[in-house]
Amino acid sequence: MQNHFTAVFRKFPEGYVAFIEELPGANTQGATLEEARTNLAEAVTLVLEANRALAEEELQGIEVIREPFLLVA
């Protein structure tokens, strides 16, 4: 499954700051553009894992239906 997001990279004298427009909290930095890209991929994974864990904790003990969801745009 592929999702398409918009990565934004801003150059500073010390390196790059990066974030995903569509995913609040997914931001990072790197000394080089390649390092920022690598760090951003990790940040996205961590944000999604944290959001999933928070949702599971909030819904603990509540009957819910969970199913895969594929976004086709």
mmJSON file of the N, C-alpha and C atoms, coordinates in Angstrom:
{"data_MODEL":{"atom_site":{
"group_PDB":["ATOM","ATOM","ATOM","ATOM","ATOM","ATOM","ATOM","ATOM","ATOM","ATOM","ATOM","ATOM","ATOM","ATOM","ATOM","ATOM","ATOM","ATOM","ATOM","ATOM","ATOM","ATOM","ATOM","ATOM","ATOM","ATOM","ATOM","ATOM","ATOM","ATOM","ATOM","ATOM","ATOM","ATOM","ATOM","ATOM","ATOM","ATOM","ATOM","ATOM","ATOM","ATOM","ATOM","ATOM","ATOM","ATOM","ATOM","ATOM","ATOM","ATOM","ATOM","ATOM","ATOM","ATOM","ATOM","ATOM","ATOM","ATOM","ATOM","ATOM","ATOM","ATOM","ATOM","ATOM","ATOM","ATOM","ATOM","ATOM","ATOM","ATOM","ATOM","ATOM","ATOM","ATOM","ATOM","ATOM","ATOM","ATOM","ATOM","ATOM","ATOM","ATOM","ATOM","ATOM","ATOM","ATOM","ATOM","ATOM","ATOM","ATOM","ATOM","ATOM","ATOM","ATOM","ATOM","ATOM","ATOM","ATOM","ATOM","ATOM","ATOM","ATOM","ATOM","ATOM","ATOM","ATOM","ATOM","ATOM","ATOM","ATOM","ATOM","ATOM","ATOM","ATOM","ATOM","ATOM","ATOM","ATOM","ATOM","ATOM","ATOM","ATOM","ATOM","ATOM","ATOM","ATOM","ATOM","ATOM","ATOM","ATOM","ATOM","ATOM","ATOM","ATOM","ATOM","ATOM","ATOM","ATOM","ATOM","ATOM","ATOM","ATOM","ATOM","ATOM","ATOM","ATOM","ATOM","ATOM","ATOM","ATOM","ATOM","ATOM","ATOM","ATOM","ATOM","ATOM","ATOM","ATOM","ATOM","ATOM","ATOM","ATOM","ATOM","ATOM","ATOM","ATOM","ATOM","ATOM","ATOM","ATOM","ATOM","ATOM","ATOM","ATOM","ATOM","ATOM","ATOM","ATOM","ATOM","ATOM","ATOM","ATOM","ATOM","ATOM","ATOM","ATOM","ATOM","ATOM","ATOM","ATOM","ATOM","ATOM","ATOM","ATOM","ATOM","ATOM","ATOM","ATOM","ATOM","ATOM","ATOM","ATOM","ATOM","ATOM","ATOM","ATOM","ATOM","ATOM","ATOM","ATOM","ATOM","ATOM","ATOM","ATOM","ATOM","ATOM","ATOM","ATOM","ATOM"],
"id":[1,2,3,4,5,6,7,8,9,10,11,12,13,14,15,16,17,18,19,20,21,22,23,24,25,26,27,28,29,30,31,32,33,34,35,36,37,38,39,40,41,42,43,44,45,46,47,48,49,50,51,52,53,54,55,56,57,58,59,60,61,62,63,64,65,66,67,68,69,70,71,72,73,74,75,76,77,78,79,80,81,82,83,84,85,86,87,88,89,90,91,92,93,94,95,96,97,98,99,100,101,102,103,104,105,106,107,108,109,110,111,112,113,114,115,116,117,118,119,120,121,122,123,124,125,126,127,128,129,130,131,132,133,134,135,136,137,138,139,140,141,142,143,144,145,146,147,148,149,150,151,152,153,154,155,156,157,158,159,160,161,162,163,164,165,166,167,168,169,170,171,172,173,174,175,176,177,178,179,180,181,182,183,184,185,186,187,188,189,190,191,192,193,194,195,196,197,198,199,200,201,202,203,204,205,206,207,208,209,210,211,212,213,214,215,216,217,218,219],
"type_symbol":["N","C","C","N","C","C","N","C","C","N","C","C","N","C","C","N","C","C","N","C","C","N","C","C","N","C","C","N","C","C","N","C","C","N","C","C","N","C","C","N","C","C","N","C","C","N","C","C","N","C","C","N","C","C","N","C","C","N","C","C","N","C","C","N","C","C","N","C","C","N","C","C","N","C","C","N","C","C","N","C","C","N","C","C","N","C","C","N","C","C","N","C","C","N","C","C","N","C","C","N","C","C","N","C","C","N","C","C","N","C","C","N","C","C","N","C","C","N","C","C","N","C","C","N","C","C","N","C","C","N","C","C","N","C","C","N","C","C","N","C","C","N","C","C","N","C","C","N","C","C","N","C","C","N","C","C","N","C","C","N","C","C","N","C","C","N","C","C","N","C","C","N","C","C","N","C","C","N","C","C","N","C","C","N","C","C","N","C","C","N","C","C","N","C","C","N","C","C","N","C","C","N","C","C","N","C","C","N","C","C","N","C","C","N","C","C","N","C","C"],
"label_atom_id":["N","CA","C","N","CA","C","N","CA","C","N","CA","C","N","CA","C","N","CA","C","N","CA","C","N","CA","C","N","CA","C","N","CA","C","N","CA","C","N","CA","C","N","CA","C","N","CA","C","N","CA","C","N","CA","C","N","CA","C","N","CA","C","N","CA","C","N","CA","C","N","CA","C","N","CA","C","N","CA","C","N","CA","C","N","CA","C","N","CA","C","N","CA","C","N","CA","C","N","CA","C","N","CA","C","N","CA","C","N","CA","C","N","CA","C","N","CA","C","N","CA","C","N","CA","C","N","CA","C","N","CA","C","N","CA","C","N","CA","C","N","CA","C","N","CA","C","N","CA","C","N","CA","C","N","CA","C","N","CA","C","N","CA","C","N","CA","C","N","CA","C","N","CA","C","N","CA","C","N","CA","C","N","CA","C","N","CA","C","N","CA","C","N","CA","C","N","CA","C","N","CA","C","N","CA","C","N","CA","C","N","CA","C","N","CA","C","N","CA","C","N","CA","C","N","CA","C","N","CA","C","N","CA","C","N","CA","C","N","CA","C","N","CA","C","N","CA","C","N","CA","C","N","CA","C"],
"label_alt_id":[null,null,null,null,null,null,null,null,null,null,null,null,null,null,null,null,null,null,null,null,null,null,null,null,null,null,null,null,null,null,null,null,null,null,null,null,null,null,null,null,null,null,null,null,null,null,null,null,null,null,null,null,null,null,null,null,null,null,null,null,null,null,null,null,null,null,null,null,null,null,null,null,null,null,null,null,null,null,null,null,null,null,null,null,null,null,null,null,null,null,null,null,null,null,null,null,null,null,null,null,null,null,null,null,null,null,null,null,null,null,null,null,null,null,null,null,null,null,null,null,null,null,null,null,null,null,null,null,null,null,null,null,null,null,null,null,null,null,null,null,null,null,null,null,null,null,null,null,null,null,null,null,null,null,null,null,null,null,null,null,null,null,null,null,null,null,null,null,null,null,null,null,null,null,null,null,null,null,null,null,null,null,null,null,null,null,null,null,null,null,null,null,null,null,null,null,null,null,null,null,null,null,null,null,null,null,null,null,null,null,null,null,null,null,null,null,null,null,null],
"label_comp_id":["MET","MET","MET","GLN","GLN","GLN","ASN","ASN","ASN","HIS","HIS","HIS","PHE","PHE","PHE","THR","THR","THR","ALA","ALA","ALA","VAL","VAL","VAL","PHE","PHE","PHE","ARG","ARG","ARG","LYS","LYS","LYS","PHE","PHE","PHE","PRO","PRO","PRO","GLU","GLU","GLU","GLY","GLY","GLY","TYR","TYR","TYR","VAL","VAL","VAL","ALA","ALA","ALA","PHE","PHE","PHE","ILE","ILE","ILE","GLU","GLU","GLU","GLU","GLU","GLU","LEU","LEU","LEU","PRO","PRO","PRO","GLY","GLY","GLY","ALA","ALA","ALA","ASN","ASN","ASN","THR","THR","THR","GLN","GLN","GLN","GLY","GLY","GLY","ALA","ALA","ALA","THR","THR","THR","LEU","LEU","LEU","GLU","GLU","GLU","GLU","GLU","GLU","ALA","ALA","ALA","ARG","ARG","ARG","THR","THR","THR","ASN","ASN","ASN","LEU","LEU","LEU","ALA","ALA","ALA","GLU","GLU","GLU","ALA","ALA","ALA","VAL","VAL","VAL","THR","THR","THR","LEU","LEU","LEU","VAL","VAL","VAL","LEU","LEU","LEU","GLU","GLU","GLU","ALA","ALA","ALA","ASN","ASN","ASN","ARG","ARG","ARG","ALA","ALA","ALA","LEU","LEU","LEU","ALA","ALA","ALA","GLU","GLU","GLU","GLU","GLU","GLU","GLU","GLU","GLU","LEU","LEU","LEU","GLN","GLN","GLN","GLY","GLY","GLY","ILE","ILE","ILE","GLU","GLU","GLU","VAL","VAL","VAL","ILE","ILE","ILE","ARG","ARG","ARG","GLU","GLU","GLU","PRO","PRO","PRO","PHE","PHE","PHE","LEU","LEU","LEU","LEU","LEU","LEU","VAL","VAL","VAL","ALA","ALA","ALA"],
"label_asym_id":["A","A","A","A","A","A","A","A","A","A","A","A","A","A","A","A","A","A","A","A","A","A","A","A","A","A","A","A","A","A","A","A","A","A","A","A","A","A","A","A","A","A","A","A","A","A","A","A","A","A","A","A","A","A","A","A","A","A","A","A","A","A","A","A","A","A","A","A","A","A","A","A","A","A","A","A","A","A","A","A","A","A","A","A","A","A","A","A","A","A","A","A","A","A","A","A","A","A","A","A","A","A","A","A","A","A","A","A","A","A","A","A","A","A","A","A","A","A","A","A","A","A","A","A","A","A","A","A","A","A","A","A","A","A","A","A","A","A","A","A","A","A","A","A","A","A","A","A","A","A","A","A","A","A","A","A","A","A","A","A","A","A","A","A","A","A","A","A","A","A","A","A","A","A","A","A","A","A","A","A","A","A","A","A","A","A","A","A","A","A","A","A","A","A","A","A","A","A","A","A","A","A","A","A","A","A","A","A","A","A","A","A","A","A","A","A","A","A","A"],
"label_entity_id":["1","1","1","1","1","1","1","1","1","1","1","1","1","1","1","1","1","1","1","1","1","1","1","1","1","1","1","1","1","1","1","1","1","1","1","1","1","1","1","1","1","1","1","1","1","1","1","1","1","1","1","1","1","1","1","1","1","1","1","1","1","1","1","1","1","1","1","1","1","1","1","1","1","1","1","1","1","1","1","1","1","1","1","1","1","1","1","1","1","1","1","1","1","1","1","1","1","1","1","1","1","1","1","1","1","1","1","1","1","1","1","1","1","1","1","1","1","1","1","1","1","1","1","1","1","1","1","1","1","1","1","1","1","1","1","1","1","1","1","1","1","1","1","1","1","1","1","1","1","1","1","1","1","1","1","1","1","1","1","1","1","1","1","1","1","1","1","1","1","1","1","1","1","1","1","1","1","1","1","1","1","1","1","1","1","1","1","1","1","1","1","1","1","1","1","1","1","1","1","1","1","1","1","1","1","1","1","1","1","1","1","1","1","1","1","1","1","1","1"],
"label_seq_id":[1,1,1,2,2,2,3,3,3,4,4,4,5,5,5,6,6,6,7,7,7,8,8,8,9,9,9,10,10,10,11,11,11,12,12,12,13,13,13,14,14,14,15,15,15,16,16,16,17,17,17,18,18,18,19,19,19,20,20,20,21,21,21,22,22,22,23,23,23,24,24,24,25,25,25,26,26,26,27,27,27,28,28,28,29,29,29,30,30,30,31,31,31,32,32,32,33,33,33,34,34,34,35,35,35,36,36,36,37,37,37,38,38,38,39,39,39,40,40,40,41,41,41,42,42,42,43,43,43,44,44,44,45,45,45,46,46,46,47,47,47,48,48,48,49,49,49,50,50,50,51,51,51,52,52,52,53,53,53,54,54,54,55,55,55,56,56,56,57,57,57,58,58,58,59,59,59,60,60,60,61,61,61,62,62,62,63,63,63,64,64,64,65,65,65,66,66,66,67,67,67,68,68,68,69,69,69,70,70,70,71,71,71,72,72,72,73,73,73],
"pdbx_PDB_ins_code":[null,null,null,null,null,null,null,null,null,null,null,null,null,null,null,null,null,null,null,null,null,null,null,null,null,null,null,null,null,null,null,null,null,null,null,null,null,null,null,null,null,null,null,null,null,null,null,null,null,null,null,null,null,null,null,null,null,null,null,null,null,null,null,null,null,null,null,null,null,null,null,null,null,null,null,null,null,null,null,null,null,null,null,null,null,null,null,null,null,null,null,null,null,null,null,null,null,null,null,null,null,null,null,null,null,null,null,null,null,null,null,null,null,null,null,null,null,null,null,null,null,null,null,null,null,null,null,null,null,null,null,null,null,null,null,null,null,null,null,null,null,null,null,null,null,null,null,null,null,null,null,null,null,null,null,null,null,null,null,null,null,null,null,null,null,null,null,null,null,null,null,null,null,null,null,null,null,null,null,null,null,null,null,null,null,null,null,null,null,null,null,null,null,null,null,null,null,null,null,null,null,null,null,null,null,null,null,null,null,null,null,null,null,null,null,null,null,null,null],
"Cartn_x":[0.849,0.0,0.893,0.553,1.313,0.426,0.942,0.323,1.278,0.738,1.581,1.411,2.522,2.534,3.468,3.407,4.264,5.342,6.578,7.714,8.208,8.46,8.971,10.334,11.324,12.684,13.08,13.556,14.0,15.472,16.274,17.728,18.072,18.926,19.492,21.012,21.761,23.225,23.703,22.963,23.364,22.899,22.038,21.5,20.088,19.232,17.864,16.868,15.729,14.568,13.563,12.872,11.946,10.657,9.545,8.272,7.349,6.312,5.278,4.063,3.625,2.507,1.24,0.954,-0.312,-0.305,0.815,0.913,1.538,0.701,1.232,2.093,3.203,4.107,5.232,5.11,6.165,7.154,8.13,9.135,10.473,11.535,12.88,13.883,15.141,16.212,17.361,18.29,19.474,20.561,21.792,22.923,22.96,22.483,22.416,20.979,20.681,19.348,19.044,20.01,19.808,19.53,20.263,20.033,18.643,18.235,16.897,15.827,16.023,15.063,14.969,16.11,16.139,15.451,15.778,15.174,13.673,13.247,11.822,11.044,11.602,10.938,10.758,11.777,11.678,10.637,10.598,9.634,8.203,7.946,6.599,6.208,7.117,6.847,6.533,7.323,7.116,5.794,5.423,4.155,2.985,3.024,1.937,1.846,2.975,2.97,2.426,2.836,2.365,0.865,0.376,-1.058,-1.854,-1.352,-2.029,-2.075,-0.964,-0.901,-1.831,-1.877,-2.775,-4.237,-4.577,-5.956,-6.324,-5.419,-5.681,-5.861,-5.047,-5.152,-6.478,-6.853,-8.098,-9.32,-9.252,-10.398,-10.36,-9.38,-9.254,-10.539,-11.064,-12.277,-13.566,-13.456,-14.636,-14.763,-15.986,-16.201,-16.167,-15.249,-15.104,-14.887,-15.028,-14.727,-13.462,-12.475,-11.235,-11.138,-10.796,-10.621,-9.617,-8.964,-8.029,-8.766,-8.082,-8.659,-7.671,-8.094,-7.254,-7.78,-6.953,-7.33,-6.918,-7.895,-7.628,-8.077,-7.11,-7.446,-7.212],
"Cartn_y":[-1.175,0.0,1.237,2.204,3.434,4.614,5.472,6.748,7.818,8.874,9.95,11.165,11.653,12.81,13.854,15.058,16.141,16.43,16.145,16.451,17.852,18.641,20.0,20.077,20.583,20.721,22.188,22.699,24.093,24.113,24.792,24.844,25.965,25.626,26.57,26.418,27.36,27.216,25.913,25.434,24.22,22.94,23.037,21.847,22.073,21.067,21.118,20.789,21.458,21.121,20.517,19.47,18.78,18.446,18.455,18.038,17.536,16.829,16.348,17.248,17.89,18.835,18.196,16.976,16.331,15.589,15.562,14.761,15.586,16.282,17.082,16.233,16.785,16.09,15.36,15.165,14.477,15.526,15.828,16.811,16.395,16.888,16.488,17.454,17.081,17.874,16.957,17.48,16.717,17.648,17.211,18.014,18.118,17.065,17.051,16.764,17.01,16.719,15.227,14.384,12.935,12.507,13.075,12.752,13.217,14.387,14.881,13.96,13.476,12.541,11.252,10.716,9.486,9.706,10.807,11.113,11.34,11.913,12.173,10.872,9.911,8.608,7.978,8.083,7.555,8.329,9.644,10.467,10.095,9.858,9.459,8.137,7.181,5.882,6.047,6.844,7.046,7.75,8.736,9.441,8.488,7.687,6.74,5.696,5.189,4.214,4.841,6.068,6.745,7.012,7.449,7.699,6.418,5.328,4.035,3.62,3.753,3.375,4.24,5.535,6.423,6.061,5.748,5.363,4.055,3.087,1.808,1.994,2.843,3.104,3.778,4.767,5.509,4.609,3.627,2.762,1.452,1.301,0.058,-0.181,-1.402,-1.78,-1.364,-0.683,-0.243,-1.124,-1.573,-2.405,-1.534,-1.843,-1.106,-2.097,-1.63,-2.424,-1.832,-2.675,-2.256,-3.009,-2.289,-2.919,-2.126,-2.776,-2.056,-0.962,0.106,1.218,1.627,1.568,1.951,3.247,4.243,5.537,5.552,5.672,5.762,7.144,7.942,9.317,9.52],
"Cartn_z":[0.0,0.0,0.0,-0.791,-0.85,-0.489,0.331,0.625,0.125,-0.386,-0.889,0.011,0.524,1.39,0.794,1.345,0.871,1.909,1.565,2.434,2.089,3.12,2.95,3.631,2.917,3.439,3.373,4.484,4.535,4.923,4.11,4.331,5.299,6.252,7.194,7.13,7.678,7.662,8.322,9.327,10.05,9.373,8.367,7.708,7.223,7.425,6.918,8.019,7.975,8.788,7.826,8.269,7.378,8.116,7.378,7.948,6.843,7.263,6.345,6.516,5.446,5.517,6.07,5.662,5.992,7.33,8.023,9.239,10.37,11.141,12.24,13.171,13.588,14.49,13.791,12.501,11.746,11.242,12.086,11.71,12.284,11.67,12.061,11.47,11.558,10.958,10.587,9.833,9.457,8.963,9.105,8.65,7.128,6.456,4.988,4.569,3.306,2.787,2.906,2.602,2.696,4.137,5.072,6.487,6.925,6.481,6.807,6.227,5.018,4.409,5.219,5.601,6.396,7.742,8.392,9.686,9.573,8.459,8.263,8.124,7.416,7.292,8.673,9.517,10.882,11.689,11.533,12.26,11.895,10.613,10.176,10.821,10.813,11.43,12.91,13.613,15.045,15.347,14.545,14.754,14.551,13.494,13.244,14.356,14.814,15.909,17.196,17.494,18.701,18.627,17.472,17.316,17.497,16.947,17.094,18.565,19.264,20.68,21.526,21.266,22.002,21.771,20.526,20.208,20.906,20.885,21.54,23.036,23.645,25.081,25.416,24.609,24.839,24.701,23.809,23.529,24.31,25.174,25.94,26.746,26.604,27.319,26.632,25.504,24.752,23.521,23.242,22.063,20.806,19.932,18.676,17.539,16.346,15.15,14.546,14.333,13.672,12.359,11.32,10.012,9.201,8.252,7.379,6.591,6.323,5.578,4.5,3.26,2.144,1.556,1.557,0.984,-0.478,-1.354,-2.784,-3.23,-3.603,-3.996,-5.461],
"occupancy":[1.0,1.0,1.0,1.0,1.0,1.0,1.0,1.0,1.0,1.0,1.0,1.0,1.0,1.0,1.0,1.0,1.0,1.0,1.0,1.0,1.0,1.0,1.0,1.0,1.0,1.0,1.0,1.0,1.0,1.0,1.0,1.0,1.0,1.0,1.0,1.0,1.0,1.0,1.0,1.0,1.0,1.0,1.0,1.0,1.0,1.0,1.0,1.0,1.0,1.0,1.0,1.0,1.0,1.0,1.0,1.0,1.0,1.0,1.0,1.0,1.0,1.0,1.0,1.0,1.0,1.0,1.0,1.0,1.0,1.0,1.0,1.0,1.0,1.0,1.0,1.0,1.0,1.0,1.0,1.0,1.0,1.0,1.0,1.0,1.0,1.0,1.0,1.0,1.0,1.0,1.0,1.0,1.0,1.0,1.0,1.0,1.0,1.0,1.0,1.0,1.0,1.0,1.0,1.0,1.0,1.0,1.0,1.0,1.0,1.0,1.0,1.0,1.0,1.0,1.0,1.0,1.0,1.0,1.0,1.0,1.0,1.0,1.0,1.0,1.0,1.0,1.0,1.0,1.0,1.0,1.0,1.0,1.0,1.0,1.0,1.0,1.0,1.0,1.0,1.0,1.0,1.0,1.0,1.0,1.0,1.0,1.0,1.0,1.0,1.0,1.0,1.0,1.0,1.0,1.0,1.0,1.0,1.0,1.0,1.0,1.0,1.0,1.0,1.0,1.0,1.0,1.0,1.0,1.0,1.0,1.0,1.0,1.0,1.0,1.0,1.0,1.0,1.0,1.0,1.0,1.0,1.0,1.0,1.0,1.0,1.0,1.0,1.0,1.0,1.0,1.0,1.0,1.0,1.0,1.0,1.0,1.0,1.0,1.0,1.0,1.0,1.0,1.0,1.0,1.0,1.0,1.0,1.0,1.0,1.0,1.0,1.0,1.0,1.0,1.0,1.0,1.0,1.0,1.0],
"B_iso_or_equiv":[0.0,0.0,0.0,0.0,0.0,0.0,0.0,0.0,0.0,0.0,0.0,0.0,0.0,0.0,0.0,0.0,0.0,0.0,0.0,0.0,0.0,0.0,0.0,0.0,0.0,0.0,0.0,0.0,0.0,0.0,0.0,0.0,0.0,0.0,0.0,0.0,0.0,0.0,0.0,0.0,0.0,0.0,0.0,0.0,0.0,0.0,0.0,0.0,0.0,0.0,0.0,0.0,0.0,0.0,0.0,0.0,0.0,0.0,0.0,0.0,0.0,0.0,0.0,0.0,0.0,0.0,0.0,0.0,0.0,0.0,0.0,0.0,0.0,0.0,0.0,0.0,0.0,0.0,0.0,0.0,0.0,0.0,0.0,0.0,0.0,0.0,0.0,0.0,0.0,0.0,0.0,0.0,0.0,0.0,0.0,0.0,0.0,0.0,0.0,0.0,0.0,0.0,0.0,0.0,0.0,0.0,0.0,0.0,0.0,0.0,0.0,0.0,0.0,0.0,0.0,0.0,0.0,0.0,0.0,0.0,0.0,0.0,0.0,0.0,0.0,0.0,0.0,0.0,0.0,0.0,0.0,0.0,0.0,0.0,0.0,0.0,0.0,0.0,0.0,0.0,0.0,0.0,0.0,0.0,0.0,0.0,0.0,0.0,0.0,0.0,0.0,0.0,0.0,0.0,0.0,0.0,0.0,0.0,0.0,0.0,0.0,0.0,0.0,0.0,0.0,0.0,0.0,0.0,0.0,0.0,0.0,0.0,0.0,0.0,0.0,0.0,0.0,0.0,0.0,0.0,0.0,0.0,0.0,0.0,0.0,0.0,0.0,0.0,0.0,0.0,0.0,0.0,0.0,0.0,0.0,0.0,0.0,0.0,0.0,0.0,0.0,0.0,0.0,0.0,0.0,0.0,0.0,0.0,0.0,0.0,0.0,0.0,0.0,0.0,0.0,0.0,0.0,0.0,0.0],
"pdbx_formal_charge":[null,null,null,null,null,null,null,null,null,null,null,null,null,null,null,null,null,null,null,null,null,null,null,null,null,null,null,null,null,null,null,null,null,null,null,null,null,null,null,null,null,null,null,null,null,null,null,null,null,null,null,null,null,null,null,null,null,null,null,null,null,null,null,null,null,null,null,null,null,null,null,null,null,null,null,null,null,null,null,null,null,null,null,null,null,null,null,null,null,null,null,null,null,null,null,null,null,null,null,null,null,null,null,null,null,null,null,null,null,null,null,null,null,null,null,null,null,null,null,null,null,null,null,null,null,null,null,null,null,null,null,null,null,null,null,null,null,null,null,null,null,null,null,null,null,null,null,null,null,null,null,null,null,null,null,null,null,null,null,null,null,null,null,null,null,null,null,null,null,null,null,null,null,null,null,null,null,null,null,null,null,null,null,null,null,null,null,null,null,null,null,null,null,null,null,null,null,null,null,null,null,null,null,null,null,null,null,null,null,null,null,null,null,null,null,null,null,null,null],
"auth_seq_id":[1,1,1,2,2,2,3,3,3,4,4,4,5,5,5,6,6,6,7,7,7,8,8,8,9,9,9,10,10,10,11,11,11,12,12,12,13,13,13,14,14,14,15,15,15,16,16,16,17,17,17,18,18,18,19,19,19,20,20,20,21,21,21,22,22,22,23,23,23,24,24,24,25,25,25,26,26,26,27,27,27,28,28,28,29,29,29,30,30,30,31,31,31,32,32,32,33,33,33,34,34,34,35,35,35,36,36,36,37,37,37,38,38,38,39,39,39,40,40,40,41,41,41,42,42,42,43,43,43,44,44,44,45,45,45,46,46,46,47,47,47,48,48,48,49,49,49,50,50,50,51,51,51,52,52,52,53,53,53,54,54,54,55,55,55,56,56,56,57,57,57,58,58,58,59,59,59,60,60,60,61,61,61,62,62,62,63,63,63,64,64,64,65,65,65,66,66,66,67,67,67,68,68,68,69,69,69,70,70,70,71,71,71,72,72,72,73,73,73],
"auth_comp_id":["MET","MET","MET","GLN","GLN","GLN","ASN","ASN","ASN","HIS","HIS","HIS","PHE","PHE","PHE","THR","THR","THR","ALA","ALA","ALA","VAL","VAL","VAL","PHE","PHE","PHE","ARG","ARG","ARG","LYS","LYS","LYS","PHE","PHE","PHE","PRO","PRO","PRO","GLU","GLU","GLU","GLY","GLY","GLY","TYR","TYR","TYR","VAL","VAL","VAL","ALA","ALA","ALA","PHE","PHE","PHE","ILE","ILE","ILE","GLU","GLU","GLU","GLU","GLU","GLU","LEU","LEU","LEU","PRO","PRO","PRO","GLY","GLY","GLY","ALA","ALA","ALA","ASN","ASN","ASN","THR","THR","THR","GLN","GLN","GLN","GLY","GLY","GLY","ALA","ALA","ALA","THR","THR","THR","LEU","LEU","LEU","GLU","GLU","GLU","GLU","GLU","GLU","ALA","ALA","ALA","ARG","ARG","ARG","THR","THR","THR","ASN","ASN","ASN","LEU","LEU","LEU","ALA","ALA","ALA","GLU","GLU","GLU","ALA","ALA","ALA","VAL","VAL","VAL","THR","THR","THR","LEU","LEU","LEU","VAL","VAL","VAL","LEU","LEU","LEU","GLU","GLU","GLU","ALA","ALA","ALA","ASN","ASN","ASN","ARG","ARG","ARG","ALA","ALA","ALA","LEU","LEU","LEU","ALA","ALA","ALA","GLU","GLU","GLU","GLU","GLU","GLU","GLU","GLU","GLU","LEU","LEU","LEU","GLN","GLN","GLN","GLY","GLY","GLY","ILE","ILE","ILE","GLU","GLU","GLU","VAL","VAL","VAL","ILE","ILE","ILE","ARG","ARG","ARG","GLU","GLU","GLU","PRO","PRO","PRO","PHE","PHE","PHE","LEU","LEU","LEU","LEU","LEU","LEU","VAL","VAL","VAL","ALA","ALA","ALA"],
"auth_asym_id":["A","A","A","A","A","A","A","A","A","A","A","A","A","A","A","A","A","A","A","A","A","A","A","A","A","A","A","A","A","A","A","A","A","A","A","A","A","A","A","A","A","A","A","A","A","A","A","A","A","A","A","A","A","A","A","A","A","A","A","A","A","A","A","A","A","A","A","A","A","A","A","A","A","A","A","A","A","A","A","A","A","A","A","A","A","A","A","A","A","A","A","A","A","A","A","A","A","A","A","A","A","A","A","A","A","A","A","A","A","A","A","A","A","A","A","A","A","A","A","A","A","A","A","A","A","A","A","A","A","A","A","A","A","A","A","A","A","A","A","A","A","A","A","A","A","A","A","A","A","A","A","A","A","A","A","A","A","A","A","A","A","A","A","A","A","A","A","A","A","A","A","A","A","A","A","A","A","A","A","A","A","A","A","A","A","A","A","A","A","A","A","A","A","A","A","A","A","A","A","A","A","A","A","A","A","A","A","A","A","A","A","A","A","A","A","A","A","A","A"],
"auth_atom_id":["N","CA","C","N","CA","C","N","CA","C","N","CA","C","N","CA","C","N","CA","C","N","CA","C","N","CA","C","N","CA","C","N","CA","C","N","CA","C","N","CA","C","N","CA","C","N","CA","C","N","CA","C","N","CA","C","N","CA","C","N","CA","C","N","CA","C","N","CA","C","N","CA","C","N","CA","C","N","CA","C","N","CA","C","N","CA","C","N","CA","C","N","CA","C","N","CA","C","N","CA","C","N","CA","C","N","CA","C","N","CA","C","N","CA","C","N","CA","C","N","CA","C","N","CA","C","N","CA","C","N","CA","C","N","CA","C","N","CA","C","N","CA","C","N","CA","C","N","CA","C","N","CA","C","N","CA","C","N","CA","C","N","CA","C","N","CA","C","N","CA","C","N","CA","C","N","CA","C","N","CA","C","N","CA","C","N","CA","C","N","CA","C","N","CA","C","N","CA","C","N","CA","C","N","CA","C","N","CA","C","N","CA","C","N","CA","C","N","CA","C","N","CA","C","N","CA","C","N","CA","C","N","CA","C","N","CA","C","N","CA","C","N","CA","C","N","CA","C","N","CA","C","N","CA","C"],
"pdbx_PDB_model_num":[1,1,1,1,1,1,1,1,1,1,1,1,1,1,1,1,1,1,1,1,1,1,1,1,1,1,1,1,1,1,1,1,1,1,1,1,1,1,1,1,1,1,1,1,1,1,1,1,1,1,1,1,1,1,1,1,1,1,1,1,1,1,1,1,1,1,1,1,1,1,1,1,1,1,1,1,1,1,1,1,1,1,1,1,1,1,1,1,1,1,1,1,1,1,1,1,1,1,1,1,1,1,1,1,1,1,1,1,1,1,1,1,1,1,1,1,1,1,1,1,1,1,1,1,1,1,1,1,1,1,1,1,1,1,1,1,1,1,1,1,1,1,1,1,1,1,1,1,1,1,1,1,1,1,1,1,1,1,1,1,1,1,1,1,1,1,1,1,1,1,1,1,1,1,1,1,1,1,1,1,1,1,1,1,1,1,1,1,1,1,1,1,1,1,1,1,1,1,1,1,1,1,1,1,1,1,1,1,1,1,1,1,1,1,1,1,1,1,1]
}}}
